[in-house]
Every structure is written in structure tokens, then in C-alpha cells.
Amino acid sequence: MLLPLVLVALPLHASSTSPPTVNLKGVAPARQHLYPAAGSTSATWQCLDGSKTIPVASINDDYCDCPDGSDEPGTSACPNGTFHCINAGHIGADIRSSRVGDGLCEPECCDGSDEAEGVCENRCEAIGSQYKAEQAAIQKARKTGAKIRSTYVAFAQKEKTRLEESIASLKKEVETKRAEADRTNDILSRLESLDNATLEIKKQSPLFTSLEKHNAAIKALHARSKRLQNEIDKLEGLLDDLESGYNPNYVDMAVINTVKAWKKMKGVVDEPAEGSTEGEQPAAENTATKEKDEEDDSPSEEDEEDAKWTEWEIKGLTERTDYVSLLLDHERHVGQSLDAGDQVKSILYSIEEYLPGALLPTYESGKAALLQVLQTLGIIPQSGHSAAETSSARQANNDAKNALSSAESRLRNEEGELSKLFDPRWYGSDGAWKKLENTCLSKDTGEYTYSVCLFKGATQKSNKDGSSNNLGNFGTWNKSPSLQPGDYEYYTMMHYERGAQCWNGPQRSVTLKLSCGTENELLSVSEPEKCEYHFVGKTPALCWPTESEEGKTFKAMAKETAGQREEL
């Protein structure tokens, strides 16, 4: 009897020491190493946050033991847990543990593992096949787009060569233009120096000296006249005060006669009151006074001459200081009518018509000597350059300076374009976006046609009346602070800013979101906020190759082109 009991006891002891079964439902394959492996002899397990140690049997027992929810990855016991769907035949996915066993077939779990068996159909095979087909189409489009993009990169290299050659040519052109500008400026300076010397001689003429003296005298007289007028105005004010404030009953003949004289000057004459004897004078005296007053009132020649000159006319004469121009006008006027030098030359040259041919050589030599003597004596002016020559030299110098400025401007533009060509803040490290500069994409939405020209501006045009609104000019790429120029995501967004002011709103602006495509096209336009437009488009420029035909990664290519930029 003892032996059977021992034999029965042995299996019971063996079963009590066998490793516990671990339920790892909901645990991602990449995280299964964090849980007890099958066949593990460990009886306990520590929560992933290290906060507690629990029995292995407590994993997925539908009771939340760990604060981080790591002990219940396959149930909804812990609201903060995570459930992983294996999705065999497709791509695995994670959902919140709270969505496990809620009776809803979550789209992320195409295998239905988030619910009890039989509740949700396993659709992973069909979805996986569709996803693979879509991915194949995307990869095909990316591959095609990458080939197109490679032509953009090749264009950038050609553009680099063109710009370098253009810059070298323009540098030579600038040097040539600068030499020409210096040469014409030297000629102009010498001619103007001669003109200034001639002008100084002419300014020593009696006419010019007299003009300057008369002008100085007129200025002095005008200043004196203004002072006298100010004094007269003050005196008239005093007389007006005396006229309005004096007492006629106060017998002071000096005051009475002054007021009467002042009224008479103003044209106001008081008639004496009836029976009044005030101010009576003998008839002879009255007659003499009347005749004197009439004589004083008659305008003199000086008064008539003074009446011809108004304040503004006098001021105009005194403010004119450009008597050099007046002198030159006088010289031209005299030169047109009484040019002594031309008259002498005309006489000397007209004599040739009457001389025999045998005497002409002798006459020519004598004529040259005579002209030289006359010029030396100042009877006729020295032969030299004309004002037309100076004007022509000045025009030539201006043309040379303008040509130099134009060449320098073109040189600066070309150097600027070369500096931006491989700048990641502009056309990318390999210059692929340069090809798309000024490329315009448009979308007809029915009421409006929207257009955006890459690196330039965006517009909104009405399909009814043709009116157009400026939606902004290119400002920058993706503004996300986590991105750096050169990152792929950096080029997926372009910002167009400072457009036309929106009525009772902000300035118009555009955010253009781009992705890889085989064509440059604008797919959709929306206005989520007032006057803030969102454009969505595609471009081959974003079809970055994962590996080039030479087996180099794109990052290596970007590094190589960055090195080329530094050499520039």
C-alpha cells in the first residue's frame, strides 16, 4: 500500500514545480523579451516601470497590478496600457488597451485580435494585398519621379557651369567698362577744365563785373527799402492810433494838423462843421496850399518808374545769381551776329576764290601765319574745342558709366544666383529645385483659379471678371523648429507671405504642402482660416532616391554637393 501512495505523490510534486504558463497576448514581438520567456522558471516578474514585482501568473489576468499598465497588454484592465495587433499578412499596429474587448472591430487590427475569437473577421490578407499594390504603385511613381529629379540635379550642374562662365565673362566685361568709364571721364575732366579756364577769363569782362556790381547795389537798395517800409508801417500804425484816439476839443494845432494831413494822405477829408472856425485859413493861403497839394499829388517820373517794379519782380532780380549763364547767353548772342573771328576767317577764305591757282600755296601759308598772329593778339578767339564737344564728351562719359553700372549689376545677380544654387535654404544641397524656379502650378476651383509660381508668388484670379488678388510671395520653406535645411521634411512645405490685405482681416498668405509625384501639379486648394490658403501639390523634386545608380546614398550625394558649394 505504501508504494502506490509514493507513486501517486511523485506526479503531484512534479506538477507543482513546473514553470507557469505565460500569456503574452497583446505584446509586440519587439517587446516580448521584456516578459518571461516560455519555459522560464521564474515565478515573479517586475513591472516595466520597476515599481512593483508581481507573480508571473498575474500577467494578462484581467486585473491591473502595475501602475504603468504593463502587466495587462492583452486586456482592457489597465486604461493606460498598449495592445499590439500582430496583423499577419499586413503591418502590425498598436492601440490603447481600453479599446480591447469593447465589441468594436478596430480598423488598426485587421486580424480582429483585439476582440474575442469570432467577433471580428480577419481581413489582413486582403488589406495587405491592397496595401502592397498601393506601395508598389507609390514606389514605381517614386522611381519615375527620382529619374525626373535626376534631370533637375543635372540641370543644376549645367547651371553651375553656365553661371561660372558668365561670371568670368562679366568680370572681364566690368574691367573693360571700367577702363572705358575712366577714359571718358579723363577726357571730360580735361575739357571741363578748359571750359572753366575760358569761363574765368570771360568773367573778368567789364560786362560781367558791371552785372555783379549792379546786382549787389540792387540787393542793398532792396534791403534798405524793406527796412524803410517796416518803419513806415510802424509810423502808420502810430498815426492810426492818434487818429482814433485824439480829442478834437483839445486845441492842439500840431495834433489837429497832423491828423488832417494823415486823413488826406489816406484820401479821407473831413468837411468842417457849419459855423466852425477851426482850421480856417486865408483864401490866398488856401489857394496856395491847394495848388501845392495838387502838385504833390501829381505822379512824378520817379513814381511812374517805381510803379513798374513790384516787390516780386525786384525780388526775382535780386535772387538771380546765375549770371554766368547770362554771360554765356550774351556770348552766344554776340557770337551769332558779330563774331569777329568768323568774319576775319570768312574774308580770308573768300579771297581764295579770286586768286590764281599758282598763288594759292603761298597764300595758304601766309593765311595760316596771319590767323596765328590775329589769335595771339586776341583779335580773333583761339581755335579750340566747342561747347558741343564738351556736351558730347559728357554724354559719352554718362553712357560709359551706365554701361559699367549695368555690367556690375548683372555680375552681382549672377554671383547671387550661384551662391543660392547649392544653398539648402534655397534650391537644396544638390540644386534640384533650381529647375523649378518660376514654374507655375494652377487649379481651377470654379469661382476662382489659383496659381502659385515656385519661389515667386501666388495669386487668386476671378473666373467671372478676371480680377486678381496677390496671395503673397515666397518667404521660406517649412518653419518647423525641429527641422534643418537639407532635411526631407524641410522641403515638403513652402510659405508665401505678405499678400494683399484682406478686408477686415489679415494679409493673405499661402501654405503649399508638397509630396513626391511624377508631375508638377496643384491638387487642391482650401481656406481653413480667413485669407489663409492651403495648397496641396506634387513634384518630382521630392522623389528622393534611397540609393543612386552608383550605389551611393542620397546623404552621401548631398554631402558631396555641399563640398562643391564650399569650393565655390
Disulfide bonds with the S-S distance in Angstrom:
Cys47-Cys66 1.82
Cys64-Cys78 2.00
Cys85-Cys109 1.51
Cys105-Cys120 2.01
Cys110-Cys124 1.93
Cys440-Cys453 1.90
Cys502-Cys531 1.66
Cys516-Cys543 1.95
